[in-house]
């Protein structure tokens, strides 16, 4: 959705309710047999998996390229996305999984290691700006659209009183660079349309 919004492309969105297991319905499994979101339907074509969707949108609507204009920019953007997928996202999942399962987050070995990884990845993300306003360089890119939702999810969870009481220090937007970047993303026209319903509460 963020990619479509940045490109200025009109689209129809459908929000599935996980508590009703709509993502496992026969209708949705015909779209994505893995029963996972997101998925994109464009005429007779179905695309699922986030990076595949962003890549498809970028090729179909090449204005405002999301993977850079030069080989160096493309490499930088793909590196940041790969690092996110390999390190930040798994570590974030390890910390957030108990909360999503309705359990209390405890400081155990897995959590401690995941928190260490997240602190290292937060620094890596900050360093990636290298004086630029966006992770991929001078303009918004697929790197921003990939990293931002993960950090927003972490930020919302760690601000909960019971989690904040653990003193994990995982608020990703406390740093000025990160906070200004968050503000630039949220200032993009129409970006609030991509927010999950509970983000608007």
Protein Blocks (a to p, Z undefined) as FASTA:
>chain_A
ZZmmmnopacddddddfklommmgmklmmmmmnopacdddehjbccehjklmmmmmmmmm
mghpakbjbfklmmmmmmmmmmmmmmmmmmmmmmmmmmmnopacdddfklmmmmmmmmmm
mmmmmmmnnopabfnlmbccfklmmmmmmmmmmmmmmmpmklmmnonopafklpmklmmm
mmmmmmpghklmmpcfklmZZ
